[in-house]
Amino acid sequence: MSFPVTDFDERYRAISARDTRFDGQFVTAVRSTGIYCRPSCPARTPKPQNVTFYPTSAAAHEAGYRACKRCLPEAAPGSPAWDLRSDVAARAMRLIASGVVEREGVSGLAQRLGYSTRHLTRLLSTELGAGPLALARAHRAHTARMLLVGTEMPVSDVAFSAGFASIRQCNDTIREVFGLTPGELRARRRMPASAVPGSIDLVLPYRGPLDASGIFQWMSARAVTGVEEVTDTSFSRHLRMAGGPAWFEVSQDASARLHLRARVTQLGDLAPLVSTARRIFDLDADPLAVDQALSAHPEIAPLVARTPGIRVPGAADPHEMLIRAMIGQQITVVAARTALSALTDALGERTEHGLLFPTMSAIAERGAEVLRGPGARIRAIVGAASALCDGSLPLTVGDDGVEQRAALLAMPGIGPWTADYVRMRVLGDPDILLPGDVALRAGAAASGLPSDPAPLVAWAERAAPWRSYLSAHLWRAAPPRPTRASTTTSATAVATAVSKEKS
């Protein structure tokens, strides 16, 4: 399957086949009915002359269409294009999903992207068929639908949680987008909702297959004590949101569905928290496209067959991710977890429900008292925290990847591994290879690939644009650490080999 899908005939074949792989990648607007659908909608396939394809539901809204009541396109997984693409449109979509427009307005979004409001509106209208206001409005409608069917929250709470300025604005938008009142939309839900005030309990849609156990194992090895808890089928953590402390848990049930439970201080943080959980589990990825592309290479086809639907875990917080990467960059995963847990125990914020990772200001002020190791590394970590705190080092999910990497490399103590690892985890960039990572190179050697950096980089070019997923497979293929009965030399060598697979 090619990606991204832009050809009319290819899209029409997808809707004719009701192919779920394309859900979230585009919507189908039908002129004869005035509605738009997801590609897998079970309704009769419209005639080609009546069809217009739009890249976003917001574009369909702007063109005067409403959402199909049967397939509810707003409930589809998000488009993988926003990770695959690194242009302004993709960065804007990531920032809109994180709630920037609700917190800072369109002017704040434009400022983050380095454009005037007028130019950003013109650019997004050209690229996506809708301006930032319309895109944010569509995102609010999606959030409102999610909360109406996933919780027992009053409509008034749903309105403000979704980012609407008033209950009336929410009601009008729901009716316009879905052709239903909020009450009618809620009545159509297929499963009971959470009745716990201030919380949500809902199913997270994704494209299968999903290697959920792999993410749980990844998180378990790196869980910071007091902040994160992991089992074989769940991951939960406390985190700091714009409105105050929050908590969420993602778990997998016997039917392979992912459930999200969450608790927030302010209802307006619910939608950004859902986006965060989806980013951590890489739920907007297109695993069939990734697996198909990687399986075309005989050397790694067995790895893909062994772990279909592998994901690249995202980051809960960009600033926290940088500190975690810097602390772990020259020590083992176990040692990094111990150091991070000690740092959090000493400097983290204790709340009524749990422990929060330290703020950048706390690390900048007292990190040198708590951190252990070479003085240069401690100064680098404290310096990075200071730069994050005062804004001289911007680090967000909406950064330009090239600019972000250059800014990180300009900081003392941050090298290519850390800068690229952060880009992989924070931006969700699907095309990152870490040739300096010794564990990855060990996995390459075990898989029959070149293990030296230069030839590995050359070989991996054939895996573009999915080199982050290649990296995940090679990490998984790395030989296990030896037991204590092994020789000291052997144990030391392997410890060094895993030292680059960071927290």
N, C-alpha and C positions, 0 to 999 in steps of 0.2 A: 504494500500500500504506500503510495506516495504521500508526502507530507511537506508543507501544508497543502490542503486540498483547495484548489482555486478554479479548476476547470469546470464549466457548466455541465458538460456531459458526465464527468466523473461524479459530480455531486448528484446529478439526476439518477445515475445508476445506484448511488448509495441510498437515496430515498425510495427507489423502486424496490430495492432489496430489504428496506427497513433495517439498515445496518446500524446497530447500536454503537459501533466503534466511532461513528462520526457525531454522536450526540455531544453537544457543547462546542463543536468546532464551527458550526454555522447553523442558521435557521432557514426554513423554507417558508416564504410568504406566498399565499395563493390569492390572486386578484379576484377570482370569482366568489370567494367566501369572505375575504377580508381578514383572514386569520394567518398566523404563522405557527409552524410546528417544528419539533425536533426531527432529525432525519429518520428516526425509527418509528415515527407515529404510525399506529396501525390503521389509520383511515385510508380510504382509497387514494392511490397515487394520482395527483392532479396531472392535467395535460401540461406538457412542457411550455406551451405558449402562455399558460396562466401562472407560471412560476417565476419568482424572483428570489435569488439567494442573497442573504445578508450575513455579514461576519459577526454581528452581535444582535441580541434582541432589542437593544436600544435603537439600532438603526431601523428595525422593523417597526418599533413604536413610532419613531419620527416619521415614517412613511405612512402611518395611519392604520397599521394592523394591530390586532389584539392577539393575545396568546391563546393557543388551542386549549380548550377545557379537558380534552381527552388525554393528551400526552404531556401537558404541563411542561413546556420546554424550559421554564425557569428552574425546574428540579433536576436538570441534567448536570453531570460533572462539568467543571469549568474547562475552558479551552486550553490545551497544552501549548498553544501558540504563544502565550504570554511568557512562558519560560524559554521556548525555542527562539523567539524573536528577542532582539536586544535594542530595538528602536524605541523612539519616544512613545509610540502608541502602546507598546507592550509595557513599558515602565509606568505609563499612566494607568493602565489597567491594574497593575499590581498595587499601586498606591491607592487607587479608588477602592479596591477590595479591602485594603487595610484601614479604611475609614478616614483618609486624609481630607476628603472634600467635606465630610460632616464636621471635622474638627477645625479645619483651616480655611474652608471655602475653596472655590475655583482659583482664586488668586494665590492661595497657599500652594495648591497643586502646581500651578504654573511656575511659581517661584522655585519650587523644588526641582522642576524639570529644566529651569533656565530659560523660560520663554515668557513673553507677555501673554496675558489672558486671551487677547484677541487672536494672537498667532497660534496659541495652543488649540483654541476652539476651531480655527480654520484647519489646522493640521489633522486633528482627530476626526473632524467631519469628513475630510477627504479620505483618510485611511480606514475609518471604522463606520462611516455613515452617520455618526452622531457626535455632538460636542460633549465636553466634560459634564455639563449639567445633566444632559440626557443620559449619559452613561451612568452617572451616580444615581439618577432617579431609577433606572432599570435595576441597579444593584440594590437599592432600597426596596423595590418591589419584590425582588427575589428573597431578600431577608425577611420581609413581612410575611410572604407566603410560607417560608420555612418556619417562622415562629408561630404562625396561625395553625399549621398542621402538626407542629412538633411540641407545642406547649399548651397549657391552659391559661396563659397570660391574657389578661383583659386586652381588648383591642386598643385601649388607650396606651397601655404599656408596650404593645407591639409597635404602635406608631412611633413612639419616641426611641425604642430600642433599634428600630430600623433606620433611624436618622431623619424621619420626617419632622417638619417644623410644627405640625399640628395634626390633630386627629382627622380633621376634615381633609387635609391634604393627603393623608394616608388612604382614607376611604375613597376619595376621588381617583387616586392612582390605581388602587386595587381594582376598582370597577372598570377603569379605562384599559388596564393591561390585561386583566383576566376575564372581563365580562361578568364578574361575580362580585357580590358584596363580601366584606371580610367574613361575615357569618356564614354565607353560603360556601365560601372557600374552605372554611374550617370544617363544615359539615361533610365535605368530600374526602376527608382524610381516611386512610385505610387502617390505621393502628392507633391505640390509645396513646395519649400524650402525658408528659410529666405534669404533676399537679403541685410540685414544690415551688413556692414563690422564689423569684429571682434566679431560677435555674432553667436549663433546657435539657431535654433528653430526646435525641433524634437520631435517625439513620443518615450516615454520610454516603452519598452516592459516589461511585468510582467506576472506572473501566477495568474489567478483569483481564487477565488474572492479577492477583495481588499477593505478593510475598510478605504478608503481614507479620508472620513469625520472624522473618529476617529483621524487620524494623524493631520488633520487640526485643530481639536478642541484641541488636546494635545499641538500643537505648539502655538495656539492662547492664551492659558492660561499662557504660559511661554515666550511669545515674548518680547525681549529686545527692548525698544523704540529706534528708529533710526537705529537699526541693522536689525530687522526682521519685516515683515508685513504679516498679515494673514487675509484671508477672509474665507467664508464657503467653497470655492472651490479652494483656492490657498495659497501657502506659498512662500515668497521670502525673501532673505537676502543678505547682503553684507558680504564678508569674505575675508580673506587674503590668497592668494595663493603664491607659490614659486616665480612667476614672477611679483607679485604686486596685487593690489586690484581687486576683481572680484565681480560679482553679478549674482544671478540666481533666477528664479521663476519656480516652479512646479505648474501646474494647471490641473484641471480635466474638460473635456468638457462634453457635454450632452450625448456622446456615451461612457462615462466612460474611455476614453483614457487619459493618463497622458502626458502632453506636458511640455517640458523643454525649457525655454528661458534662455540664459546666455550671459554674457558680461565679457571679460577678458582683462587684460593688455597685456599679452603675449600669443600668440596662443598655446604655449606648455602647458598651464594650462587647456585647454579645456577638454582633456581626463580625467585628475584627478578630475576636477570639476564634470563631468558626474558621475564618480564613487562615489563622495561624495553625490550627489543628490540621487543616487540609494541606498546608504547606509542609508541615513536619512529616506527614505521611505520604507526600508527593502524590496526592490523590487526583490531580488533574493531568497526570501523565497519560500517554497513549502506549500502554505496554505491548500491545500487539505490533504496533509499528516498530517499536524498539527491538522487540524480540525477533521480528522478521528480518530486520536489517542486520542485527548481530549474528543471527543464525546462518546468514549467507557465507560466513567465513568458517571453514572447517575447523580451524584451530580452536575457536571459542564456541562453536555450536553445542558441544557437550555441556559447557557451563550454562548456556541458556536453557537447554533441555532439563538440566538438573534444578534450576531455579527460575521457572517462568515468572514473569511479572515482577522482577526485582525492582526495588525502588531506591532512590537516593534521598535519605532523610534530610529534611529542611531544618531550619533553625527557629526556635521560639522567639528569640530576640537577637537582632544583629549585633548589638554591642556585647552582649553576653557571649555570643559565638566567637567573637574575636578574642576575648580574654581566655575562653576555654581553649581555643586553638593555640594561642601563644604559650599558655601554661603547659600544654601537652606536646609542644613541637619537638622536644628532645628527650622525652622520657616515655616510658611504657604507658599503655592505656590504664593499667591498674594504678600506677604511680600518679598519673594525671588526675584520676578520680579521687584519690586520697588527698592530693593537694587542693583540688577544687572544693572538696567537702570541708577541709580544714579552713579554707578561706571563707566559705559561706557560713560556717559555724561561728567564726570570729566576727565577720563584718556584715552578714546577711540581716535582713529585716524580719523580725518575728511578728507574725500577725495572729489573729484569733484562731485561724485555721491551719497555719503552717509557716514555713520558712521561705523567704524570697531570696533569690540570688543577689549579691551585693550590688548596690548602685555604683555607677562609675565614679561618682564623687567620693564614696566611701573607700574604693580601691585606690583612688588618686591620693587621698589623705592618709590612709593607714595601711595600704597594701604592703609597703616596705617593712612594716612591723610583723606581718603575718607570713608573707611569702618566704620560701626557702629555696636555695639554689644559688647559682652564680650571680654576682652583683649586677653584671651587665644585663642579664635576663630580667631580673627584678626591676631594674630601672626602665627597661623597655616596656614591661607590662604596665607599670605605674604611669609612664609617659603616655602610652596609648590610652589608658583610662582618662588621663587628664585631657588629652586631645578630644576624646569622645565627649567628655563632660562640657568643655567650653565651646564645642562646635567646630573647632579647627580641623577635625577629622570627621567629615560626614560619612555615615554608614547606615543605609536604609535598604529596604527591599526594592526601591525604585531607582537605585543608582544605575548609571551607565557602567557596564562591566569593565570596559577598558579604563575609564577614569577612576573607578574604585580601586582597581588593581594598582594603578600608578600611585594613587594617594597612599595606599597601604605600604607599597615598597619604599616610599619616601620616608617612612617612619623607622627610627632605629630599632633593630632587633626583629624586623619583619622581612622574611625572605620570600622567594617565589612559592614555596610549598604553602606557607600560611596564607598568602594573598589569594592563591588559586583555590585553596580549600575553603576559605571564607566565601569566595565567589560561588563555589559549588553549593554550599549549604545555605547562604543568605539569599542569593539571587535565584537559586534553583537552575543555574546554567547547566544544560544537559550535555555540554561538550567540553568538559574539563578533564584533562589527564594530569596525573601527578607523577612525573617520571622520577622525581627524587624520593618518592615514598618507597622505602625498602621493603615493607610488607607487600605493597602492590607489585613490586618487582619480583618478590618471592612467589607470589601467585602467578605472575607471568611465566616464570621459569617452570613452575609446576604444570602449567597449561601448554607448554611447548612454544611459548612466545619468547622473543628476545628479552633478556633481563637487564641489559645495560641501557641507561637512559636514552642515548641517541638512537639506537636501532629500535627501541620500544616506541619512541615518539614517531619514528618513520612508519613503523608497522601500523600504529594506532590511527594514522590518518585515514585509513580505509573504514574505520568505524565512525567517522564523523557523520552526522552531528550528535552522536550518542556516546561520546567518550566518557562521560560521567558514569553512565550505566556499565560501560566496559570496566571502568575502575571498580565499581561495586562488585562485579563478577570476579575480578582479579583479587580483590580483598578477600572475598569468600573462598577463593581457591588457595589462599596462602596456607602452607603447611602449619599444623598446630604446634604450639610450643612444646618442647620436650619436658619430660618429668624431671624431678629433682635427682633421679638416679643417673641422669646424663652427665657427661663430663662438664667441668666448669667452663672449659673453652666453648663447648657446644652451646651451653645454656647462655653464655654471654653473647655469642653470635646471634642466636635467635632473639634474645631480648633486644639487641640492637635492630634486628630486622623488623620487629613490630613497633619500634619506637616512633615511627612516623605515622602509624594509623591512629590519629588523634581522637580526642574526645569531641 
